[in-house]
């Protein structure tokens, strides 16, 4: 990372032709840099003001623009910032950026604007990560989780946990200062009750990660079944497009096919797989092995079978071979060809070829409802989940230490460890490697 005292600039809109493009400038000299190439003097311009004029490169007019001024500390980064809105030609955007760079600023690194917002205490680390989640959200559920985190919901939960623990840690540390006098400031029973309560809260947050991860990245939905059950036809029916090749020849699908499908604001990551059977064809067998691996990692398995060629006993055996996952739907295809066949109330009847899959969509909507975002905090970040795990492990050691009669200095060490891991989540505790890992994943200009 280059100097954070530099004034930086970068396009804040994606590359390509568009009606408008925005270039963002931030740093102590942001206004002065823009003054070197803008047709109006912005030295006395107030924050939250917009100015019409022209960007010039020497005597040549580059573009007709609107310039927005934001004054420190009331800006996204907490620094003086300027945004130039011009016409969305990649050539024009490049010319404006080149003019700014030769007049006193440098190109921003990925995530550097948001990093500065974090360092200037405009955002905590969970909110900064939520910015990236908002940019990459692909569903209503994912967006609402990111918005909740942006508004400080997760930060407030973690801050509450930390503060309760800090209050007791201070008393434990005070005992260490009076170690030779054998005094006890922290009531051990109250500390044990507090740790039990914190462990319960942390465990609830940790358990939410499975749902949060699915809401963020999509519910991994694996469509499996024997060859010619109609898996690829079902995938096409759900997507309403001919995405997968459909053939009467068994074993057409040799590899997994993955597509995104949104239902009631929840993202499903649909995975079509090779038909489940033992094959002498080496390539087909690789596809079967991948299908089995996909099932083990699934949130939802849709087991599709041919109602015309499968009897109840066969179905029971086939379903018993499936791995345990969060959700499982057993779906009978081609039921129009076997109107008298019965497989039980739990089996969902469809006709994928004709697109008659409403009964399956109803079942999927019910599952989507269980992933809808409510008002409670849901963990959707693997880094947060891991930090919660390590904090929980430290608190377990605190309980063990209390039960074993460990000295207060050793108990305090485990409390400090727990506080450390909670602090990593929000950014009270940081390292350069951690910040680099988070912010270099951002796009340039954010």
C-alpha positions as CSV (number, residue, x, y, z in Angstrom):
1,X,0.0,0.0,0.0
2,X,1.3,3.4,-1.0
3,X,1.1,6.5,1.3
4,X,-2.3,7.1,2.7
5,X,-1.5,10.8,2.7
6,X,-1.5,10.9,-1.1
7,X,-4.5,12.3,-3.0
8,X,-6.0,9.5,-5.0
9,X,-8.3,9.3,-8.0
10,X,-10.1,6.4,-9.8
11,X,-13.2,5.8,-11.9
12,X,-16.1,4.9,-9.6
13,X,-18.2,3.5,-12.4
14,X,-17.5,0.3,-14.4
15,X,-15.5,0.5,-17.7
16,X,-17.4,0.6,-20.9
17,X,-19.6,2.9,-22.9
18,X,-22.5,4.5,-20.8
19,X,-24.4,7.7,-20.5
20,X,-22.3,8.9,-17.5
21,X,-19.0,8.0,-15.8
22,X,-17.9,9.2,-12.4
23,X,-14.3,9.8,-11.3
24,X,-13.7,10.0,-7.6
25,X,-10.9,12.0,-6.0
26,X,-10.0,12.0,-2.3
27,X,-7.3,13.4,-0.1
28,X,-6.1,16.7,1.4
29,X,-5.4,18.2,-2.0
30,X,-8.5,16.9,-3.8
31,X,-10.0,20.3,-4.4
32,X,-6.6,21.8,-5.4
33,X,-6.0,19.0,-7.9
34,X,-9.4,19.5,-9.5
35,X,-8.9,23.3,-9.6
36,X,-5.9,22.7,-11.9
37,X,-8.1,21.4,-14.7
38,X,-11.7,22.7,-13.9
39,X,-13.1,25.9,-15.4
40,X,-14.2,27.2,-12.0
41,X,-12.3,27.9,-8.8
42,X,-13.6,25.5,-6.1
43,X,-11.4,26.7,-3.3
44,X,-14.3,28.2,-1.4
45,X,-16.9,25.7,-2.5
46,X,-18.8,24.2,0.4
47,X,-19.5,20.6,1.1
48,X,-22.5,18.9,-0.6
49,X,-22.4,21.4,-3.5
50,X,-22.4,20.7,-7.3
51,X,-20.8,22.8,-10.0
52,X,-21.2,22.9,-13.7
53,X,-18.2,23.5,-15.9
54,X,-15.5,22.0,-18.2
55,X,-12.5,19.9,-17.6
56,X,-9.5,21.2,-19.5
57,X,-6.2,19.7,-20.4
58,X,-4.2,22.8,-21.0
59,X,-6.2,24.9,-23.4
60,X,-8.2,22.0,-24.7
61,X,-11.7,21.2,-23.4
62,X,-11.9,17.5,-22.5
63,X,-15.5,17.3,-21.4
64,X,-18.5,19.1,-20.0
65,X,-19.1,17.9,-16.5
66,X,-20.8,18.3,-13.1
67,X,-18.4,18.4,-10.1
68,X,-19.6,17.5,-6.6
69,X,-17.6,18.7,-3.6
70,X,-17.5,16.9,-0.2
71,X,-15.7,18.5,2.7
72,X,-13.9,16.6,5.5
73,X,-15.0,15.0,7.7
74,X,-18.5,14.8,6.0
75,X,-17.5,12.6,3.1
76,X,-17.4,8.9,2.4
77,X,-13.6,8.7,3.1
78,X,-13.7,11.4,5.9
79,X,-11.3,13.4,3.7
80,X,-11.9,16.3,1.2
81,X,-13.4,14.5,-1.8
82,X,-14.6,15.5,-5.3
83,X,-16.6,13.5,-7.8
84,X,-16.5,14.4,-11.5
85,X,-19.5,13.2,-13.5
86,X,-18.8,13.3,-17.2
87,X,-19.9,11.5,-20.4
88,X,-19.4,7.8,-20.3
89,X,-16.9,7.4,-23.1
90,X,-13.9,5.3,-22.0
91,X,-11.7,7.7,-23.9
92,X,-13.1,10.7,-22.1
93,X,-12.8,9.0,-18.8
94,X,-9.2,8.1,-19.5
95,X,-8.4,11.7,-20.6
96,X,-9.9,13.2,-17.4
97,X,-8.1,10.7,-15.2
98,X,-4.8,11.3,-17.0
99,X,-5.2,15.1,-16.5
100,X,-5.8,14.6,-12.8
101,X,-2.8,12.3,-12.4
102,X,-0.4,14.6,-14.0
103,X,-1.6,17.5,-11.8
104,X,-0.9,16.0,-8.4
105,X,-2.7,12.7,-7.5
106,X,-2.1,9.0,-8.1
107,X,-4.3,6.1,-9.1
108,X,-6.2,4.6,-6.1
109,X,-5.4,1.0,-5.2
110,X,-8.3,-1.5,-5.0
111,X,-10.5,-0.7,-2.0
112,X,-8.4,2.3,-1.0
113,X,-11.3,4.7,-0.7
114,X,-13.1,2.3,1.7
115,X,-9.9,1.7,3.6
116,X,-9.5,5.4,4.2
117,X,-13.2,5.5,5.4
118,X,-12.3,2.7,7.9
119,X,-9.1,4.4,9.1
120,X,-10.9,7.7,9.5
121,X,-13.6,5.9,11.6
122,X,-16.4,6.5,9.1
123,X,-17.0,2.7,9.0
124,X,-15.9,-0.2,11.1
125,X,-14.5,-3.3,9.5
126,X,-17.9,-5.1,9.3
127,X,-19.5,-2.1,7.6
128,X,-16.5,-1.9,5.2
129,X,-17.0,-5.5,4.2
130,X,-20.7,-4.9,3.9
131,X,-19.9,-2.3,1.2
132,X,-18.4,-5.1,-0.9
133,X,-21.3,-7.4,-0.2
134,X,-23.8,-4.7,-1.4
135,X,-21.8,-4.2,-4.6
136,X,-21.8,-8.0,-5.3
137,X,-25.3,-8.8,-4.0
138,X,-27.3,-10.9,-6.4
139,X,-30.6,-11.2,-4.5
140,X,-32.9,-9.3,-2.2
141,X,-31.9,-11.5,0.8
142,X,-28.2,-10.8,0.1
143,X,-28.9,-7.1,-0.2
144,X,-30.9,-6.9,3.0
145,X,-28.1,-8.7,5.0
146,X,-25.5,-6.2,3.6
147,X,-27.7,-3.2,4.4
148,X,-28.2,-4.5,8.0
149,X,-24.5,-4.8,8.4
150,X,-23.9,-1.4,6.8
151,X,-26.2,0.2,9.4
152,X,-24.1,-1.3,12.1
153,X,-26.3,-4.2,13.2
154,X,-23.5,-6.7,13.5
155,X,-21.1,-4.1,15.0
156,X,-23.6,-3.3,17.7
157,X,-24.0,-7.0,18.6
158,X,-20.3,-7.6,18.8
159,X,-19.7,-4.3,20.7
160,X,-22.2,-5.4,23.3
161,X,-20.5,-8.7,23.8
162,X,-17.1,-7.1,24.1
163,X,-18.2,-4.4,26.5
164,X,-19.7,-6.9,28.9
165,X,-16.5,-8.9,28.8
166,X,-14.3,-5.8,29.1
167,X,-16.0,-4.7,32.3
168,X,-15.2,-8.0,34.0
169,X,-11.7,-8.2,32.4
170,X,-11.0,-4.8,34.1
171,X,-11.8,-6.3,37.5
172,X,-9.7,-9.4,36.9
173,X,-6.8,-7.2,35.8
174,X,-7.2,-5.1,39.0
175,X,-6.8,-8.3,41.0
176,X,-3.5,-8.9,39.3
177,X,-2.3,-5.5,40.5
178,X,-3.1,-6.5,44.1
179,X,-1.8,-10.1,43.6
180,X,0.2,-10.2,46.8
181,X,-2.8,-9.1,48.9
182,X,-5.0,-12.0,47.8
183,X,-8.1,-9.8,47.1
184,X,-10.9,-10.7,44.8
185,X,-12.8,-7.9,42.9
186,X,-14.5,-10.1,40.2
187,X,-17.2,-12.3,41.5
188,X,-16.5,-15.7,40.0
189,X,-20.1,-16.9,39.9
190,X,-21.1,-13.7,38.1
191,X,-18.2,-14.2,35.7
192,X,-19.2,-17.8,35.0
193,X,-22.8,-16.7,34.3
194,X,-21.6,-14.0,32.0
195,X,-19.4,-16.3,30.1
196,X,-22.2,-18.9,29.7
197,X,-24.5,-16.1,28.4
198,X,-21.8,-14.9,25.9
199,X,-21.2,-18.4,24.7
200,X,-24.9,-18.8,24.0
201,X,-25.0,-15.6,22.0
202,X,-21.8,-16.4,20.1
203,X,-23.0,-19.9,19.3
204,X,-26.3,-18.5,17.9
205,X,-24.3,-16.2,15.7
206,X,-22.1,-19.0,14.6
207,X,-25.0,-21.2,13.8
208,X,-26.5,-18.5,11.5
209,X,-23.4,-18.7,9.2
210,X,-24.8,-21.7,7.3
211,X,-28.0,-19.8,6.4
212,X,-26.1,-16.5,5.9
213,X,-23.6,-18.0,3.6
214,X,-26.4,-19.6,1.5
215,X,-28.2,-16.3,1.4
216,X,-25.1,-14.4,0.3
217,X,-23.8,-16.9,-2.3
218,X,-27.0,-18.7,-3.2
219,X,-28.6,-21.9,-1.9
220,X,-26.5,-24.8,-3.4
221,X,-29.2,-26.8,-5.1
222,X,-28.1,-30.0,-6.6
223,X,-30.4,-31.8,-9.1
224,X,-29.6,-35.6,-9.0
225,X,-31.1,-38.8,-10.3
226,X,-30.6,-41.7,-12.7
227,X,-29.8,-41.1,-16.4
228,X,-32.8,-39.9,-18.4
229,X,-34.8,-38.9,-15.3
230,X,-35.1,-35.4,-16.8
231,X,-32.6,-33.4,-14.8
232,X,-31.4,-31.2,-17.6
233,X,-35.0,-30.7,-18.8
234,X,-35.9,-29.6,-15.2
235,X,-32.9,-27.2,-15.2
236,X,-34.1,-25.7,-18.4
237,X,-37.7,-25.4,-17.1
238,X,-36.6,-23.6,-13.9
239,X,-34.4,-21.2,-15.9
240,X,-36.9,-20.8,-18.7
241,X,-34.2,-21.2,-21.3
242,X,-32.4,-24.1,-23.1
243,X,-29.3,-24.0,-20.9
244,X,-28.5,-27.8,-20.8
245,X,-28.5,-30.3,-23.7
246,X,-31.4,-32.6,-23.6
247,X,-31.3,-36.0,-25.2
248,X,-32.8,-39.5,-25.0
249,X,-29.3,-40.9,-25.0
250,X,-28.4,-41.8,-21.4
251,X,-25.3,-40.2,-20.0
252,X,-25.5,-37.0,-22.1
253,X,-24.5,-34.8,-19.1
254,X,-20.9,-35.6,-18.3
255,X,-20.1,-32.7,-15.9
256,X,-21.9,-30.4,-13.6
257,X,-23.6,-27.4,-15.0
258,X,-24.2,-24.5,-12.6
259,X,-26.6,-21.6,-13.1
260,X,-28.3,-18.9,-10.8
261,X,-32.0,-18.8,-10.3
262,X,-33.8,-16.3,-8.0
263,X,-37.2,-17.0,-6.4
264,X,-39.0,-14.7,-4.0
265,X,-35.8,-12.6,-3.6
266,X,-33.6,-15.6,-2.6
267,X,-30.8,-16.9,-4.8
268,X,-30.6,-20.6,-5.7
269,X,-27.4,-21.9,-7.2
270,X,-28.7,-24.7,-9.4
271,X,-26.3,-27.6,-10.3
272,X,-27.3,-30.1,-12.9
273,X,-25.3,-33.3,-12.6
274,X,-24.5,-36.5,-14.5
275,X,-26.9,-39.4,-14.0
276,X,-26.2,-41.6,-11.0
277,X,-25.0,-45.0,-12.3
278,X,-21.9,-47.1,-12.5
279,X,-20.3,-46.6,-15.9
280,X,-17.5,-48.2,-17.9
281,X,-17.1,-44.9,-19.6
282,X,-14.2,-43.2,-17.7
283,X,-15.4,-39.7,-18.5
284,X,-19.0,-40.4,-17.5
285,X,-17.7,-42.0,-14.3
286,X,-15.8,-38.8,-13.5
287,X,-19.1,-36.9,-14.0
288,X,-20.9,-39.3,-11.6
289,X,-18.1,-38.8,-9.0
290,X,-18.5,-35.1,-9.3
291,X,-22.3,-35.4,-8.8
292,X,-21.7,-37.3,-5.6
293,X,-19.2,-34.7,-4.4
294,X,-21.7,-31.9,-5.2
295,X,-24.4,-33.6,-3.1
296,X,-22.1,-33.7,-0.1
297,X,-21.7,-29.9,-0.3
298,X,-25.3,-29.1,-1.1
299,X,-27.8,-27.1,1.0
300,X,-30.7,-28.7,-1.0
301,X,-30.8,-31.9,-3.0
302,X,-33.6,-32.3,-5.6
303,X,-33.8,-36.0,-6.2
304,X,-35.6,-36.5,-9.6
305,X,-36.8,-39.9,-10.7
306,X,-38.8,-41.2,-13.7
307,X,-42.3,-42.1,-12.5
308,X,-42.8,-44.3,-15.4
309,X,-39.8,-46.6,-14.7
310,X,-39.4,-46.4,-10.9
311,X,-41.5,-48.3,-8.3
312,X,-41.9,-47.4,-4.7
313,X,-39.4,-50.0,-3.4
314,X,-36.7,-48.7,-5.8
315,X,-37.4,-45.1,-4.8
316,X,-37.0,-45.9,-1.1
317,X,-33.7,-47.5,-1.8
318,X,-32.4,-44.7,-4.0
319,X,-33.4,-42.0,-1.6
320,X,-31.7,-43.8,1.3
321,X,-28.4,-43.5,-0.5
322,X,-28.5,-39.7,-0.5
323,X,-26.3,-37.8,2.0
324,X,-28.0,-35.8,4.8
325,X,-28.2,-32.1,3.9
326,X,-30.3,-29.2,5.2
327,X,-33.2,-29.8,2.7
328,X,-34.2,-32.6,0.4
329,X,-37.0,-32.8,-2.1
330,X,-38.0,-36.0,-3.9
331,X,-39.6,-35.2,-7.2
332,X,-41.4,-37.5,-9.6
333,X,-41.0,-36.5,-13.3
334,X,-43.2,-37.6,-16.2
335,X,-46.2,-38.1,-14.0
336,X,-48.5,-37.3,-17.0
337,X,-47.4,-40.7,-18.4
338,X,-48.3,-42.6,-15.2
339,X,-51.4,-41.0,-13.7
340,X,-52.2,-44.0,-11.5
341,X,-48.7,-44.3,-9.9
342,X,-48.5,-43.4,-6.2
343,X,-45.4,-42.7,-4.3
344,X,-46.6,-41.0,-1.1
345,X,-47.5,-37.4,-0.1
346,X,-43.9,-36.3,0.3
347,X,-43.2,-36.9,-3.4
348,X,-43.6,-33.8,-5.6
349,X,-45.2,-34.6,-9.0
350,X,-44.1,-32.6,-12.1
351,X,-43.9,-32.8,-15.9
352,X,-40.6,-31.0,-16.7
353,X,-40.9,-31.4,-20.5
354,X,-44.1,-29.5,-20.7
355,X,-42.9,-27.0,-18.1
356,X,-45.6,-28.0,-15.5
357,X,-43.4,-27.6,-12.4
358,X,-45.6,-25.4,-10.2
359,X,-45.7,-27.9,-7.4
360,X,-41.9,-27.9,-7.2
361,X,-41.8,-24.1,-7.3
362,X,-44.2,-24.0,-4.4
363,X,-41.9,-26.3,-2.4
364,X,-38.9,-24.1,-3.3
365,X,-40.7,-21.0,-2.2
366,X,-41.3,-22.6,1.2
367,X,-37.5,-23.3,1.5
368,X,-36.8,-19.7,0.3
369,X,-39.0,-18.4,3.1
370,X,-36.7,-20.1,5.6
371,X,-33.8,-18.1,4.2
372,X,-35.5,-14.7,4.2
373,X,-33.7,-12.0,6.1
374,X,-35.4,-10.8,9.3
375,X,-34.3,-8.3,11.9
376,X,-31.7,-10.5,13.6
377,X,-28.1,-10.4,12.8
378,X,-27.0,-13.3,10.4
379,X,-23.3,-14.0,9.9
380,X,-22.4,-14.4,6.2
381,X,-18.7,-13.9,6.3
382,X,-16.2,-16.8,6.8
383,X,-13.7,-14.5,8.5
384,X,-16.3,-13.4,11.1
385,X,-17.4,-17.0,11.7
386,X,-13.8,-18.1,12.3
387,X,-13.2,-15.2,14.7
388,X,-16.4,-16.1,16.6
389,X,-15.2,-19.8,16.8
390,X,-11.8,-18.7,18.3
391,X,-13.5,-16.3,20.7
392,X,-15.8,-19.1,21.8
393,X,-12.8,-21.5,22.3
394,X,-11.2,-18.8,24.5
395,X,-14.3,-18.5,26.6
396,X,-14.5,-22.2,27.0
397,X,-11.0,-22.1,28.4
398,X,-12.1,-19.3,30.8
399,X,-14.8,-21.7,32.2
400,X,-12.3,-24.5,32.5
401,X,-10.0,-22.2,34.3
402,X,-12.7,-21.1,36.8
403,X,-13.7,-24.7,37.4
404,X,-10.0,-25.7,37.9
405,X,-9.3,-22.8,40.2
406,X,-6.7,-21.2,38.0
407,X,-5.1,-18.0,39.1
408,X,-6.7,-14.7,38.0
409,X,-3.7,-13.9,35.7
410,X,-4.3,-17.1,33.6
411,X,-8.0,-16.5,33.5
412,X,-7.4,-12.9,32.4
413,X,-5.2,-14.2,29.6
414,X,-8.0,-16.2,28.1
415,X,-10.4,-13.3,28.5
416,X,-8.0,-11.1,26.6
417,X,-7.8,-13.7,23.9
418,X,-11.6,-13.7,23.5
419,X,-11.7,-9.9,23.4
420,X,-8.9,-10.0,20.7
421,X,-10.9,-12.3,18.4
422,X,-14.1,-10.2,18.8
423,X,-12.0,-7.1,18.1
424,X,-10.8,-8.6,14.9
425,X,-14.3,-8.7,13.6
426,X,-15.1,-5.0,13.9
427,X,-11.5,-3.7,13.5
428,X,-10.7,-2.7,17.1
429,X,-7.8,-5.1,16.5
430,X,-6.2,-5.1,13.1
431,X,-3.0,-6.1,11.3
432,X,-1.7,-5.0,8.0
433,X,-2.1,-8.4,6.5
434,X,-5.8,-8.5,7.6
435,X,-6.5,-5.1,6.0
436,X,-4.7,-6.0,2.8
437,X,-6.7,-9.3,2.6
438,X,-10.0,-7.5,3.0
439,X,-9.5,-4.3,1.0
440,X,-7.5,-5.6,-2.0
441,X,-10.6,-7.7,-2.9
442,X,-12.6,-4.5,-3.6
443,X,-12.8,-3.0,-7.0
444,X,-10.7,0.1,-7.9
445,X,-12.7,3.2,-7.2
446,X,-14.5,1.9,-4.1
